[in-house]
Amino acid sequence: MMRTRPLKVALLGCGVVGSEVARIMTTHADDLAARIGAPVELAGVAVRRPSKVREGIPQELVTTDATALVKRGDIDVVVEVIGGIEPARSLIATAFEHGASVVSANKALLAQDGAALHAAAQKADKDLYYEAAVAGAIPLIRPLRESLAGDKVNRVLGIVNGTTNFILDKMDSTGAGYQEALDEATALGYAEADPTADVEGFDAAAKAAILAGIAFHTRVRLDDVYREGMTEVTAADFASAKNMGCTIKLLAICERAEDGRSVTARVHPAMIPLTHPLASVRGAYNAVFVESDASGQLMFYGPGAGGAPTASAVLGDLVAVCRNRLSGTTGPGESAYAALPVEGMGEVVTRYHISLDVADKPGVLAQVATVFAEHGVSIDTVRQQGKDGEASLVVVTHRASDAALGGTVEALRKLDTVRGVASIMRVEGE
């Protein structure tokens, strides 16, 4: 039997995502009510510019006083889609204090202060759901937090930023340079006017922190994630990747150490074999590869951004939270019981592709090989090309630690025969 009194929802933010949330709540009201067991009512919408016309939203619901809205006391669920740290953090805390559960899409805030937000939710005995914070419409957080709760996740490897994937895909498929591909992404609306958060890896790093925390039952903050952007990736790097049967993706990689005693989280460009499922992810799409003991390898794929896809994830959380509200329960909270140490990048072990500019004369390869051997880095393959006294030397290593590779490169720079290190790129997915 359906409850007739509606559950009241406060919406914080009515931009691209917020307006879609409001639209779906209105157009799918009957379906949502049937799935929840009670109608849901949009009780207020907090915005910065109240004079802007918002189709389908009655003007009397619009307010600039977000704090007063979440303090009302009759609000069942607060949906936060304003982004950023403040005032979102204070508004969510206030919502819990005044009896509301929270659905958020705020990856930056969750990556920075997730533990405090979970603690506030637990203290208030309320829900904090955030499926939309990572990979848009792709169901990822709930499978990690619930479907795989009985399994042991060892690795999460994924493309979690559509802007960078679009740019790198264009560079790979058309031979375009970075700036040309970025300009196209901007013209199509995939890149912001200031693309720094995307192309420098900040967006992906926040998502990696959230994924690692859930996957490994360990608190992982944004500061724990190694971050390297993709602005230095060149056409020459793609040519080298093709010679190896690879392409280049900006990857978020969260791993449990082989001995199981620590974890790492990182974001950086990497060469990945064309045979790997992630290599075929094109355009602005996202995909995440999960490896666990019992389930083996799982892949989640779909649109990772945009108003409608992100709103879909928000509404999925809203339905779950409203159901919990009706039954007087709460869903899964933070699981950080493992409390594993988060190691730095120096402990990460992977393969490397190093391109060197060297003098074209006898003995250079032997000198370079000696340096690698002295630092305990094993060489897999070497390719050398020379002309007019100058040469390029491409070395692909077996698996080595980042610290060992760093020492190797530092020693290589000191060789008289090495003119410079043209590029260093990790090789993943094997």
C-alpha positions in Angstrom: 0.0 0.0 0.0 1.4 3.4 -1.0 1.9 6.1 1.6 0.0 9.2 0.5 2.2 11.8 2.4 5.0 12.7 0.0 8.7 12.6 0.9 10.1 16.1 0.5 13.3 16.7 -1.4 15.4 19.9 -1.3 17.6 20.5 -4.4 20.8 22.4 -3.9 22.0 23.6 -7.3 20.0 23.8 -10.6 22.6 23.8 -13.3 23.1 21.2 -16.0 22.7 18.3 -13.5 20.3 19.9 -11.1 17.8 20.9 -13.8 17.8 17.4 -15.1 17.1 16.0 -11.7 14.2 18.3 -11.3 12.9 17.5 -14.8 13.0 13.7 -14.2 11.4 14.1 -10.8 8.5 15.9 -12.5 8.1 13.8 -15.7 8.6 10.4 -14.0 6.7 11.3 -10.7 4.3 8.4 -11.0 7.0 5.8 -11.7 9.2 7.1 -8.9 6.3 7.0 -6.5 5.5 3.4 -7.5 9.1 2.3 -7.1 9.6 4.1 -3.7 6.2 3.4 -2.2 5.4 7.0 -1.7 5.3 10.2 -3.8 8.3 12.5 -3.8 7.9 16.2 -3.8 10.4 18.9 -4.8 10.1 21.2 -1.8 12.7 23.8 -2.7 15.5 24.6 -5.0 18.5 26.7 -3.9 20.2 28.7 -6.6 22.6 31.7 -6.9 20.6 33.5 -9.6 16.9 33.4 -8.8 15.8 35.6 -11.7 16.8 32.9 -14.3 13.9 31.2 -15.9 13.9 27.4 -15.0 11.5 25.5 -17.1 9.2 23.2 -15.1 10.2 24.6 -11.7 7.7 26.9 -10.0 9.2 30.2 -9.1 7.9 29.9 -5.5 10.2 26.9 -4.9 13.3 28.9 -5.9 15.4 30.4 -3.1 18.9 31.9 -2.6 19.0 30.9 1.0 20.2 27.3 0.9 20.9 27.2 4.6 17.3 28.0 5.5 16.1 25.4 3.0 18.1 22.5 4.6 17.1 23.7 8.1 13.4 23.5 7.5 13.0 20.3 9.4 10.4 18.8 7.1 12.9 17.9 4.4 13.5 14.2 4.0 16.3 14.2 1.4 18.8 16.9 0.4 20.2 16.5 -3.1 23.5 18.4 -3.4 24.7 19.1 -7.0 26.4 22.5 -6.5 29.9 21.1 -6.3 33.1 22.5 -4.7 34.0 22.4 -1.0 32.1 25.3 0.5 29.3 25.9 1.0 28.5 22.3 0.1 30.3 20.9 3.1 28.5 23.1 5.6 25.1 22.6 3.9 25.4 18.8 4.0 26.4 18.9 7.7 23.4 21.1 8.4 21.1 18.8 6.5 22.2 15.9 8.7 21.7 17.9 11.9 18.2 18.8 10.8 17.1 15.2 10.0 17.6 14.9 6.3 19.5 12.2 4.4 21.8 13.4 1.6 22.5 12.4 -2.0 25.5 14.1 -3.5 27.5 14.2 -6.8 30.4 16.1 -5.2 33.5 14.1 -6.0 35.9 16.9 -4.8 34.3 17.2 -1.4 34.0 13.4 -0.9 37.6 12.8 -1.8 38.7 15.5 0.6 36.3 15.1 3.5 34.5 11.8 3.0 35.4 10.4 6.4 34.0 13.5 8.2 30.8 13.4 6.1 30.3 9.7 6.8 30.8 10.3 10.5 28.2 13.1 10.4 25.7 10.8 8.6 26.3 8.0 11.1 25.9 10.3 14.1 22.6 11.5 12.7 21.5 8.0 11.6 21.0 9.2 8.1 22.1 8.1 4.6 24.9 9.6 2.5 24.8 8.3 -1.1 27.0 9.5 -4.0 26.8 7.2 -7.0 26.9 10.2 -9.3 30.3 11.4 -7.9 32.2 8.8 -10.1 31.6 7.9 -13.7 28.2 9.6 -14.3 25.5 7.1 -15.1 27.7 4.0 -14.8 26.6 2.0 -11.7 30.0 1.6 -10.0 29.9 2.7 -6.4 26.9 0.6 -5.4 28.4 -2.6 -7.0 31.7 -2.0 -5.2 30.0 -1.2 -1.9 27.2 -3.8 -2.0 27.4 -6.4 -4.9 31.1 -7.1 -4.2 30.9 -6.7 -0.4 31.7 -10.4 0.0 34.6 -10.4 -2.4 38.2 -9.1 -2.2 38.9 -6.4 -4.8 42.5 -6.2 -5.8 42.6 -3.6 -8.5 40.4 -0.9 -10.0 41.7 0.4 -13.4 39.7 2.9 -15.4 39.0 5.8 -17.6 37.0 8.1 -15.4 37.2 11.5 -17.2 35.4 11.9 -20.5 37.2 15.1 -21.5 40.6 13.6 -21.4 39.5 10.4 -23.1 38.0 12.5 -26.0 41.2 14.5 -26.4 43.5 11.4 -26.4 41.2 9.5 -28.7 41.3 12.4 -31.2 45.1 12.5 -31.0 45.2 8.8 -31.6 42.7 8.5 -34.4 43.4 11.7 -36.3 47.0 12.5 -35.5 45.9 15.9 -34.0 48.1 17.6 -31.6 47.1 18.2 -28.0 45.9 21.8 -28.4 44.0 21.0 -31.6 42.2 18.1 -29.9 41.5 20.3 -26.8 40.0 23.0 -29.0 37.6 20.5 -30.6 36.6 19.2 -27.2 35.9 22.7 -26.0 33.8 23.5 -29.1 31.7 20.4 -28.6 31.1 21.2 -25.0 33.2 18.3 -23.6 35.9 20.6 -22.1 35.3 23.6 -19.8 36.6 27.1 -20.6 39.3 26.3 -18.0 40.1 22.6 -18.5 42.7 22.4 -15.8 40.8 20.1 -13.5 40.3 17.6 -16.3 43.6 17.7 -18.3 45.8 17.9 -15.2 44.1 14.9 -13.6 42.5 16.6 -10.6 39.0 15.4 -11.5 40.2 11.8 -12.0 42.3 11.9 -8.8 39.2 12.7 -6.7 37.4 9.8 -8.3 40.3 7.5 -7.7 40.4 8.4 -4.0 36.7 7.6 -3.7 37.0 4.3 -5.6 40.1 3.2 -3.6 38.5 3.9 -0.3 35.4 1.8 -1.2 37.3 -1.0 -2.9 39.9 -1.5 -0.2 37.9 -0.6 2.9 40.5 2.1 3.7 40.3 5.8 4.0 42.0 7.3 0.9 42.1 11.1 0.6 42.8 13.2 -2.4 46.3 14.0 -1.1 47.1 10.3 -1.1 46.6 10.0 -4.9 49.6 10.5 -7.2 48.5 12.8 -10.0 50.0 13.5 -13.4 48.2 15.3 -16.2 48.2 14.5 -19.9 49.2 17.9 -21.4 52.7 16.7 -22.3 51.5 13.7 -24.3 52.6 14.2 -27.9 52.1 12.7 -31.4 55.5 11.1 -31.0 54.2 9.3 -27.9 51.3 7.9 -29.9 53.6 6.8 -32.6 55.7 4.9 -30.1 52.6 3.4 -28.6 51.4 2.1 -32.0 54.8 0.5 -32.5 54.2 -1.5 -29.4 50.6 -2.3 -30.3 49.3 0.1 -27.7 47.3 3.3 -27.3 47.4 6.0 -24.6 44.8 6.6 -22.0 44.6 8.8 -18.8 44.0 6.1 -16.2 43.0 6.0 -12.6 44.6 3.0 -11.0 43.9 1.8 -7.5 45.8 -1.3 -6.4 46.3 -3.6 -3.5 49.9 -4.6 -3.0 50.8 -8.2 -3.8 51.3 -9.0 -0.1 47.9 -7.3 0.6 49.4 -5.1 3.3 49.1 -1.7 1.6 47.3 0.1 -1.3 48.2 2.7 -3.9 46.1 5.1 -5.9 47.3 7.1 -8.9 46.3 9.0 -12.0 48.5 9.4 -15.1 48.8 8.8 -18.8 49.8 5.2 -19.7 50.2 3.0 -22.7 47.7 0.2 -22.8 47.7 -2.7 -25.2 45.1 -2.6 -28.0 43.9 -6.0 -26.8 42.8 -4.6 -23.4 39.1 -3.8 -23.2 39.9 -0.2 -22.1 41.8 0.5 -25.3 38.5 0.4 -27.2 36.8 3.1 -25.1 36.3 6.0 -27.5 35.2 9.6 -27.4 33.9 11.0 -24.1 32.9 7.6 -22.6 34.2 6.2 -19.3 35.0 2.6 -18.4 36.3 1.0 -15.2 37.9 -2.5 -15.0 37.6 -4.2 -11.6 39.6 -7.2 -10.6 38.7 -9.3 -7.6 39.4 -12.7 -6.1 36.1 -14.5 -6.7 34.5 -12.4 -9.5 37.6 -12.2 -11.6 37.5 -9.3 -14.1 34.5 -7.0 -14.4 34.1 -4.0 -16.7 31.7 -1.1 -16.3 31.1 1.1 -19.3 29.0 4.0 -20.3 28.6 7.9 -20.5 30.6 9.3 -17.6 29.3 12.9 -17.6 26.6 15.1 -18.8 23.3 16.3 -17.3 21.0 13.4 -18.0 23.5 10.6 -17.3 24.6 12.1 -14.0 21.0 12.9 -13.0 20.2 9.2 -13.7 22.7 8.2 -11.0 21.4 10.9 -8.6 17.8 9.6 -9.1 18.9 6.1 -8.5 20.4 7.2 -5.1 17.3 9.2 -4.4 15.0 6.1 -4.8 17.3 4.0 -2.6 17.4 6.7 0.2 13.7 7.3 0.1 13.0 3.6 0.4 15.3 3.5 3.4 13.5 6.5 4.8 10.2 4.7 4.6 11.4 1.5 6.2 13.3 3.4 9.0 16.7 2.0 8.0 19.9 3.3 6.5 22.1 1.9 3.8 25.8 1.0 3.9 27.9 3.7 5.5 31.7 4.1 5.4 33.7 0.8 5.5 37.2 1.6 6.5 37.9 -1.3 8.9 40.9 -2.5 6.9 42.8 0.8 7.5 45.6 -0.2 5.1 48.5 2.2 4.7 48.5 4.1 1.4 51.9 3.9 -0.1 53.5 6.6 -2.3 54.3 6.4 -6.0 57.8 5.2 -5.3 56.4 1.8 -4.3 54.4 1.3 -7.4 55.7 -1.5 -9.7 54.9 -1.4 -13.4 56.5 -1.3 -16.9 58.0 1.8 -18.5 58.6 3.1 -21.9 61.5 5.6 -22.0 62.6 7.5 -25.1 66.1 8.9 -25.1 67.9 11.3 -27.4 71.5 10.0 -27.7 74.7 10.4 -29.6 74.8 8.2 -32.7 78.1 6.4 -32.0 79.4 3.0 -30.8 79.0 2.1 -27.2 75.9 4.2 -26.4 73.6 1.2 -26.0 76.1 -0.6 -23.7 76.4 2.5 -21.5 72.6 2.9 -21.2 72.1 -0.8 -20.5 74.7 -0.7 -17.8 72.9 2.1 -16.0 69.6 0.2 -16.1 71.4 -2.9 -14.7 73.1 -0.9 -11.9 69.7 0.3 -10.7 68.1 -3.2 -10.9 65.8 -2.3 -13.8 65.5 -5.1 -16.3 65.2 -4.2 -20.0 62.5 -6.0 -22.1 63.2 -4.4 -25.5 65.3 -1.7 -27.1 64.9 0.1 -30.4 67.5 2.5 -31.8 67.3 4.8 -34.8 70.2 7.1 -35.9 70.9 9.8 -38.4 73.6 12.6 -38.8 75.3 11.9 -35.5 72.1 12.0 -33.4 69.9 9.0 -32.5 66.8 8.0 -30.5 66.8 5.1 -28.2 63.5 3.6 -27.0 63.7 1.3 -24.0 60.8 -0.7 -22.7 61.4 -2.3 -19.2 60.1 -5.2 -17.4 58.2 -4.4 -14.2 60.2 -2.1 -11.9 59.4 0.3 -9.0 58.9 3.9 -9.7 61.7 4.7 -7.3 64.1 2.4 -9.2 63.1 3.9 -12.5 63.6 7.4 -11.1 67.1 6.6 -10.0 67.8 5.1 -13.4 66.7 8.2 -15.3 68.7 10.5 -13.0 71.8 8.5 -13.8 71.0 8.5 -17.5 70.9 12.3 -17.6 74.5 12.3 -16.4 75.8 10.4 -19.3 77.7 12.5 -21.9 76.2 10.4 -24.6 72.6 11.0 -23.5 71.4 14.4 -24.9 68.0 14.3 -23.1 65.1 12.2 -22.0 62.3 12.8 -24.6 59.5 11.0 -22.7 58.8 8.6 -20.0 55.5 6.7 -19.9 54.1 3.8 -17.9 52.8 0.7 -19.6 49.7 -0.7 -17.9 47.1 -3.4 -18.5 49.3 -6.4 -18.9 
